[in-house]
């Protein structure tokens, strides 16, 4: 086995690792509202989402084609140099995914991947190494429009739902829409598979073209589809509980009718983008939909502080992942060849391990994902579980004054 083949294998494994992180990072896009309203139990929700992600990955390859041919300028690079760019871009995407997951921020896995690839391509080839027209039309513009459109659609749908059902008892309304949420959340999971799993397919396709295994005009190999579908499904089943908590409890206190409106809006927009070959951020769509339901229901609370932090994360995702991708390419290029790739891969494993260990200090799991929001990831009832310090002992009575002691003594003698 020669060094170039080993590099290709490392790139493929890293791509599937990114697909895995994409799965657990974005589970909340489909299931956060259903879990928050009690329509689905947490573990049932992630199992259902994983299954439908697996199915959705086989339904289309339009997005994969966009990723494979619409970000890196293939006319300026080939062979090992292209493999290095793809590898460094993937590492940039994974590190950003894990960092935002650690803080419970629902940022875009898609933009993390594109940012990593763009940064690595610029570091390797200069500005001409990026297909800027494709990035602008199929990444930047949809990123700006998607949350706005999703929010408007969800707000309108929420207002309409509450208007139509104004005469229905609240308990009947809640139970009915919880059943509806199962269907709408399932549709979002299916849509997520058609869009997000294909991004990794496109990256692996790009690596295979760089290695010379296939040409740019070849069809997507079946094993690529299957492995990407399985990787994103496994990641989804793991459940990104930290992000699920932020979307389900931190942004809006959501009721079942709002949840169904958000999920239906997200599914419609994501499926449309998949059909058109737009690698849309499902996170942006889902978040915009959830915020829209808060605006569409009278008296609902939108936590604008949480929304503001998320917006900042969205703005810095592309440049941050690009910076990491460029640094990783620089390290791999400086060391050179297979050793450089292995060093960067080792750095990735160390950073991933450190972030996982850090997350265990404040674990979020199915048992507390729905706890009351206390302004951050930490559930509001955690403080109640900490035992109160023991009460201080009562102070001893002060000794009687000397005059009183003399008077008592005189009385005794008498």
C-alpha positions as CSV (number, residue, x, y, z in Angstrom):
1,X,0.0,0.0,0.0
2,X,1.6,3.2,-1.2
3,X,1.6,6.5,0.7
4,X,-0.9,8.2,-1.7
5,X,-3.4,5.4,-1.1
6,X,-3.0,5.7,2.7
7,X,-3.6,9.5,2.4
8,X,-6.8,8.8,0.5
9,X,-8.0,6.4,3.2
10,X,-7.3,8.9,5.9
11,X,-9.2,11.5,3.9
12,X,-12.2,9.1,3.5
13,X,-12.2,8.2,7.2
14,X,-12.0,11.9,8.2
15,X,-14.9,12.7,5.8
16,X,-17.0,10.0,7.4
17,X,-16.0,11.5,10.8
18,X,-17.3,14.8,9.7
19,X,-20.5,13.2,8.5
20,X,-20.9,11.6,12.0
21,X,-20.5,14.9,13.7
22,X,-22.9,16.5,11.3
23,X,-25.5,13.8,12.3
24,X,-25.3,14.4,16.1
25,X,-24.8,18.2,15.7
26,X,-27.9,18.6,13.6
27,X,-30.3,16.1,15.2
28,X,-32.0,19.0,16.9
29,X,-33.0,20.5,13.6
30,X,-35.5,17.8,13.2
31,X,-36.4,16.6,16.7
32,X,-35.8,19.4,19.2
33,X,-39.3,20.7,19.1
34,X,-40.9,17.2,19.2
35,X,-38.8,16.4,22.3
36,X,-39.5,19.8,23.9
37,X,-43.3,19.4,23.6
38,X,-43.3,15.7,24.6
39,X,-44.6,14.5,21.2
40,X,-41.7,12.0,21.2
41,X,-39.5,10.6,24.0
42,X,-35.9,11.7,23.5
43,X,-34.4,8.3,22.6
44,X,-37.3,7.4,20.4
45,X,-36.9,10.7,18.6
46,X,-33.3,10.2,17.7
47,X,-33.8,6.6,16.6
48,X,-36.6,7.7,14.3
49,X,-34.5,10.6,13.0
50,X,-31.5,8.3,12.4
51,X,-33.6,5.9,10.3
52,X,-35.1,8.6,8.1
53,X,-31.7,10.2,7.7
54,X,-30.4,6.9,6.4
55,X,-33.3,6.6,3.9
56,X,-33.1,10.3,2.8
57,X,-29.4,10.0,1.9
58,X,-30.3,7.8,-1.1
59,X,-33.0,10.0,-2.6
60,X,-30.9,12.5,-4.5
61,X,-27.3,13.5,-5.4
62,X,-27.8,17.1,-6.6
63,X,-26.3,18.6,-3.5
64,X,-23.3,16.2,-3.7
65,X,-22.6,17.4,-7.2
66,X,-22.6,21.0,-6.0
67,X,-20.1,20.3,-3.2
68,X,-17.9,18.3,-5.4
69,X,-17.6,20.8,-8.3
70,X,-18.9,24.1,-6.9
71,X,-16.4,25.1,-4.2
72,X,-12.8,24.2,-5.2
73,X,-11.6,25.3,-8.6
74,X,-10.7,21.9,-10.0
75,X,-9.0,23.4,-13.0
76,X,-6.2,24.8,-10.8
77,X,-5.3,21.7,-8.7
78,X,-5.3,17.9,-8.8
79,X,-3.6,14.9,-7.3
80,X,-2.0,15.0,-3.8
81,X,-2.4,18.8,-3.6
82,X,-6.2,18.4,-3.9
83,X,-6.2,15.6,-1.4
84,X,-4.4,17.9,1.1
85,X,-7.0,20.6,0.5
86,X,-9.9,18.3,1.0
87,X,-8.4,16.8,4.2
88,X,-7.6,20.2,5.8
89,X,-11.0,21.5,4.9
90,X,-12.6,18.5,6.6
91,X,-10.5,18.9,9.8
92,X,-11.6,22.6,9.9
93,X,-15.2,21.6,9.7
94,X,-15.0,18.9,12.3
95,X,-13.2,21.1,14.9
96,X,-15.8,23.9,14.4
97,X,-18.7,21.4,14.7
98,X,-17.3,20.0,18.0
99,X,-16.6,23.4,19.4
100,X,-20.1,24.7,18.8
101,X,-21.6,21.4,20.0
102,X,-19.6,21.8,23.3
103,X,-21.3,25.2,23.9
104,X,-24.7,24.1,22.7
105,X,-24.7,26.5,19.7
106,X,-26.7,25.3,16.7
107,X,-24.3,26.5,14.0
108,X,-24.2,25.3,10.4
109,X,-22.2,22.1,9.7
110,X,-22.5,22.9,6.0
111,X,-20.9,26.3,6.4
112,X,-18.2,24.8,8.6
113,X,-17.3,22.4,5.8
114,X,-17.4,25.0,3.1
115,X,-15.3,27.4,5.3
116,X,-12.7,24.7,5.9
117,X,-12.5,23.9,2.2
118,X,-12.3,27.6,1.2
119,X,-9.6,28.3,3.7
120,X,-7.5,25.3,2.7
121,X,-7.9,26.2,-1.0
122,X,-6.9,29.8,-0.5
123,X,-3.8,28.7,1.6
124,X,-2.8,26.3,-1.1
125,X,-3.7,28.1,-4.4
126,X,-4.6,31.7,-3.6
127,X,-7.9,33.3,-4.3
128,X,-8.1,31.6,-7.7
129,X,-8.4,28.3,-6.0
130,X,-12.1,28.9,-5.0
131,X,-15.1,28.9,-7.3
132,X,-16.4,32.2,-6.0
133,X,-19.4,32.4,-8.2
134,X,-20.6,29.0,-7.0
135,X,-19.9,29.9,-3.3
136,X,-21.8,33.2,-3.7
137,X,-24.9,31.8,-5.5
138,X,-25.2,28.5,-3.7
139,X,-23.8,29.1,-0.3
140,X,-23.8,32.8,0.8
141,X,-27.1,33.9,-0.7
142,X,-29.1,30.9,0.6
143,X,-27.4,31.4,4.0
144,X,-28.8,34.9,4.2
145,X,-32.3,34.1,2.8
146,X,-33.0,30.7,4.4
147,X,-33.6,31.7,8.1
148,X,-35.6,34.8,7.0
149,X,-37.9,32.8,4.6
150,X,-38.2,30.0,7.1
151,X,-39.1,32.4,9.9
152,X,-41.8,34.2,7.8
153,X,-43.3,30.9,6.7
154,X,-43.4,29.5,10.3
155,X,-44.7,32.7,11.7
156,X,-47.6,32.7,9.2
157,X,-48.3,29.1,9.7
158,X,-48.3,29.5,13.5
159,X,-50.7,32.5,13.4
160,X,-53.0,30.6,11.0
161,X,-53.0,27.4,13.2
162,X,-54.0,29.4,16.3
163,X,-56.6,31.4,14.4
164,X,-58.2,28.3,13.0
165,X,-58.1,26.4,16.3
166,X,-59.1,29.3,18.6
167,X,-62.3,27.5,19.7
168,X,-60.6,24.2,20.5
169,X,-59.7,23.3,24.1
170,X,-56.0,23.7,24.9
171,X,-55.5,20.1,26.0
172,X,-57.2,18.7,22.9
173,X,-55.2,21.1,20.7
174,X,-51.9,20.0,22.4
175,X,-52.6,16.3,22.1
176,X,-53.7,16.6,18.4
177,X,-50.7,18.6,17.3
178,X,-48.3,16.3,19.1
179,X,-49.5,13.5,16.9
180,X,-49.0,15.8,13.9
181,X,-45.5,16.6,15.1
182,X,-44.4,13.0,14.7
183,X,-45.2,13.2,11.0
184,X,-43.7,16.7,10.4
185,X,-40.5,15.9,12.4
186,X,-40.1,12.7,10.4
187,X,-40.3,14.7,7.2
188,X,-37.6,17.1,8.4
189,X,-35.3,14.1,9.2
190,X,-35.9,12.7,5.7
191,X,-35.1,16.1,4.2
192,X,-32.0,16.4,6.4
193,X,-30.7,13.1,4.9
194,X,-31.3,14.4,1.3
195,X,-29.3,17.5,2.0
196,X,-26.6,17.0,4.6
197,X,-25.4,13.4,3.9
198,X,-24.8,14.4,0.3
199,X,-22.3,17.1,1.4
200,X,-19.9,14.4,2.6
201,X,-20.6,12.3,-0.5
202,X,-19.4,15.3,-2.5
203,X,-16.2,15.6,-0.5
204,X,-15.4,11.9,-0.8
205,X,-16.1,12.2,-4.6
206,X,-13.7,15.1,-4.7
207,X,-11.0,13.0,-3.0
208,X,-11.5,10.1,-5.3
209,X,-11.1,12.4,-8.3
210,X,-7.9,13.8,-6.8
211,X,-6.6,10.3,-6.3
212,X,-7.5,9.3,-9.9
213,X,-9.8,6.5,-8.9
214,X,-12.7,8.2,-10.8
215,X,-13.1,11.2,-13.1
216,X,-15.1,14.3,-12.5
217,X,-17.8,13.1,-14.9
218,X,-18.2,9.7,-13.1
219,X,-21.4,8.7,-11.3
220,X,-21.4,8.7,-7.5
221,X,-20.2,5.2,-6.4
222,X,-22.7,3.3,-4.4
223,X,-20.3,2.5,-1.5
224,X,-19.9,6.3,-1.0
225,X,-23.7,6.8,-0.7
226,X,-24.0,3.8,1.7
227,X,-21.1,4.8,4.0
228,X,-22.2,8.4,4.2
229,X,-25.8,7.4,4.9
230,X,-24.7,5.1,7.7
231,X,-22.3,7.6,9.2
232,X,-24.8,10.4,9.5
233,X,-27.5,8.0,10.8
234,X,-25.1,6.7,13.5
235,X,-24.3,10.3,14.5
236,X,-28.0,11.2,14.6
237,X,-28.7,8.2,16.8
238,X,-26.1,9.3,19.3
239,X,-28.1,12.5,19.7
240,X,-26.5,16.0,20.0
241,X,-28.3,16.7,23.3
242,X,-26.5,19.9,24.0
243,X,-27.8,21.5,20.7
244,X,-31.2,19.8,21.1
245,X,-31.6,21.5,24.4
246,X,-30.8,25.0,23.0
247,X,-33.2,24.7,20.1
248,X,-36.0,23.0,22.1
249,X,-35.8,25.0,25.4
250,X,-33.5,28.0,25.0
251,X,-34.9,29.9,22.0
252,X,-38.6,29.7,22.5
253,X,-40.9,28.0,25.0
254,X,-42.7,26.0,22.4
255,X,-46.1,24.4,22.3
256,X,-47.1,21.5,20.0
257,X,-48.9,23.7,17.4
258,X,-45.8,25.8,17.1
259,X,-43.6,22.7,16.9
260,X,-45.6,21.3,14.0
261,X,-45.6,24.7,12.2
262,X,-41.8,24.9,12.6
263,X,-41.1,21.4,11.4
264,X,-43.5,21.7,8.4
265,X,-41.8,24.9,7.3
266,X,-38.3,23.5,7.7
267,X,-39.2,20.3,5.7
268,X,-40.7,22.2,2.8
269,X,-37.7,24.6,2.5
270,X,-35.0,21.9,2.9
271,X,-36.7,19.5,0.3
272,X,-37.0,22.3,-2.2
273,X,-33.3,23.2,-1.8
274,X,-32.3,19.6,-2.2
275,X,-34.2,19.4,-5.4
276,X,-32.5,22.5,-6.7
277,X,-29.0,21.3,-5.6
278,X,-28.6,24.0,-3.0
279,X,-26.4,22.9,-0.1
280,X,-28.6,24.7,2.4
281,X,-27.9,25.0,6.1
282,X,-30.6,22.9,7.8
283,X,-29.6,24.6,11.0
284,X,-30.4,28.1,9.7
285,X,-33.7,26.8,8.4
286,X,-34.7,25.1,11.6
287,X,-33.7,27.9,13.8
288,X,-35.5,30.5,11.7
289,X,-38.6,28.4,11.8
290,X,-38.5,28.0,15.6
291,X,-38.0,31.8,16.0
292,X,-40.9,32.4,13.6
293,X,-43.3,30.3,15.7
294,X,-42.4,32.6,18.7
295,X,-43.3,35.6,16.6
296,X,-46.4,34.1,15.2
297,X,-48.0,33.2,18.6
298,X,-49.3,36.1,20.6
299,X,-47.7,36.2,24.0
300,X,-44.9,33.8,23.2
301,X,-41.4,34.6,24.5
302,X,-38.4,34.7,22.1
303,X,-35.1,34.8,24.0
304,X,-33.3,37.3,21.9
305,X,-30.1,37.0,23.9
306,X,-29.8,33.3,22.9
307,X,-30.8,34.3,19.3
308,X,-28.1,37.0,19.3
309,X,-25.3,34.5,20.3
310,X,-26.4,32.1,17.6
311,X,-26.4,34.9,15.0
312,X,-22.8,35.8,16.0
313,X,-21.8,32.1,15.6
314,X,-23.4,32.0,12.2
315,X,-21.4,35.1,11.1
316,X,-18.1,33.7,12.2
317,X,-18.6,30.1,11.1
318,X,-17.2,30.5,7.6
319,X,-14.1,32.6,8.5
320,X,-13.4,30.6,11.6
321,X,-13.5,27.2,9.9
322,X,-11.6,28.7,7.0
323,X,-8.8,29.8,9.3
324,X,-8.6,26.3,10.9
325,X,-8.6,24.7,7.4
326,X,-5.8,27.0,6.3
327,X,-3.7,26.3,9.4
328,X,-4.2,22.5,9.0
329,X,-3.2,22.7,5.3
330,X,-0.1,24.7,6.4
331,X,1.0,22.1,8.9
332,X,0.4,19.2,6.6
333,X,2.2,21.0,3.7
334,X,5.1,22.1,6.0
335,X,5.8,18.5,7.2
336,X,4.9,17.1,3.8
337,X,3.4,13.9,2.4
338,X,1.9,11.2,4.6
339,X,3.6,12.3,7.8
340,X,2.1,15.7,7.5
341,X,-1.4,14.2,7.1
342,X,-0.9,11.9,10.1
343,X,0.3,14.8,12.3
344,X,-2.8,16.8,11.5
345,X,-5.0,13.8,12.0
346,X,-3.4,13.2,15.5
347,X,-4.1,16.9,16.4
348,X,-7.7,16.4,15.4
349,X,-8.0,13.4,17.7
350,X,-6.4,15.2,20.6
351,X,-8.7,18.2,20.3
352,X,-11.8,16.1,19.9
353,X,-10.8,14.1,23.0
354,X,-10.3,17.3,25.0
355,X,-13.6,18.7,24.0
356,X,-15.4,15.5,24.9
357,X,-13.8,15.4,28.3
358,X,-14.8,19.1,28.9
359,X,-18.4,18.3,28.0
360,X,-18.6,15.7,30.7
361,X,-18.3,18.4,33.4
362,X,-21.8,19.5,32.5
363,X,-23.5,16.6,30.9
364,X,-26.7,17.0,28.9
365,X,-28.5,13.8,28.1
366,X,-32.1,12.5,27.7
367,X,-32.7,12.8,31.4
368,X,-32.3,16.6,31.6
369,X,-32.6,17.8,28.0
370,X,-36.1,19.1,28.8
371,X,-35.3,20.7,32.2
372,X,-36.3,24.3,32.6
373,X,-34.0,26.8,30.9
374,X,-31.9,28.8,33.3
375,X,-30.2,31.1,30.9
376,X,-27.7,28.6,29.7
377,X,-27.1,24.9,29.1
378,X,-27.2,24.1,32.8
379,X,-30.8,23.0,33.7
380,X,-32.6,25.2,36.2
381,X,-33.1,22.4,38.6
382,X,-29.4,21.6,39.0
383,X,-29.1,24.1,41.8
384,X,-31.9,22.4,43.6
385,X,-30.1,19.1,43.6
386,X,-27.0,20.5,45.4
387,X,-27.4,19.9,49.1
388,X,-27.6,23.0,51.3
389,X,-24.7,23.6,53.7
390,X,-25.5,22.4,57.3
391,X,-27.0,25.1,59.6
392,X,-24.6,26.8,61.9
393,X,-24.9,25.7,65.6
394,X,-26.8,28.1,67.8
395,X,-24.5,30.4,69.8
396,X,-23.9,29.5,73.5
397,X,-25.7,31.8,76.0
398,X,-23.5,34.6,77.2
399,X,-22.3,34.4,80.9
400,X,-24.3,36.5,83.3
401,X,-22.8,39.9,84.4
402,X,-20.7,39.9,87.6
403,X,-23.3,42.1,89.5
404,X,-26.0,39.6,88.8
405,X,-23.9,36.7,90.0
406,X,-23.2,38.6,93.3
407,X,-26.9,39.3,93.7
408,X,-27.9,35.6,93.2
409,X,-25.2,34.6,95.6
410,X,-26.6,36.9,98.3
411,X,-30.1,35.6,97.8
412,X,-28.8,32.0,98.3
413,X,-27.2,32.9,101.7
414,X,-30.3,34.6,102.9
